[in-house]
Amino acid sequence: MVVSAHGALVQMTPRVKRGQTLLLVNGVTDEERECRVVYIESKRRIKKVGVEFTCMKGDFWHVYSPLIETVSPFETVSSEEESRPNP
């Protein structure tokens, strides 16, 4: 299973159709969220199904997601900046 703030990509065997509305349940918190099938990849009996939440409220997955830094932590300091005294 792959999760995101917008939904998930899950494996399932039941037949679903694109556009179909499903009720997704978080097995850890028992929270329920309505979602819509937006992608289906079918191979044999197992299907990968992409779903997106119909309403973006709260944090359904409760997964930590670090903020993207605007400055690279690996940015180098020029030798000119190194020689300046700190105020």
N, C-alpha and C positions, 0 to 999 in steps of 0.2 A: 504494500500500500504506500502510495506517495500522497502526502497531504500539503495543502497550501492554505493561505488565508481565504482563497476563493472557492475551495472545494477539495476534490481528491481524485486520484486515479486508483481504482480498486479492481480486484479480480472477483468475478462472480460467475456462477453457472446459470442462474435464472435468466430467462429471455427478457430483454428490455429493448425499448425502441428509443431512438433519438427524439428528444423533446418530452419524453415521459417524466412525470414527477415522482420522486421517491422520497421516503423518509429515512434519513441517515441517522444512526444512533451511535454516539460515542460510547464504546464499551467500558471505558474507565469512569466517566462521569454520569452516564445514563442520559446525557443531554440529547435532545432530538432537534434536527434541523431539516427543513424541506429543501430539496435540491432537484435539479433538472439534469437529465442525461444529455451531454453535449458531444460525446465521443464514444465510439464502440470499435474495438479491434478484436475480431473473433478468430481464434485458432483452436481447432478441435472443440473440446467441450468447455474450455476455459475462455472467458472473455475478459478483456481489460476494458473497463468502463470509466470514462471521465465524467464527473458530475460537478456542477457548480451550484453554490448556494443561491437560492432565490432571494434571500434577504441577508445582507451583510451586517449582522449585529453581534457584538461580542466576540470572544475568542473561543471558537468551538473546539479546536484541537488542544489548546493549552500547551503549546509547544514554544519553547524559547527561540526567538529569532533575533540574532544580534543586528544592531543598526549598521548600515553601511557607512564606513568612514569616508569623509570627503578628502582627507589627506592620507596618503599612503604611510603606514607605519615604517616603511623601509626607505622613505625619502631621505636623501643624503644632505648633509649640511655642507655648504661651500667652505673652503678654507678661509675666506674673508670673514664669514660669519663666526667661525671658530676663534679667530684672533681678536674679535671684539670683546671688551670686558662686559660682564653682566652688570646691569644697573642695580 
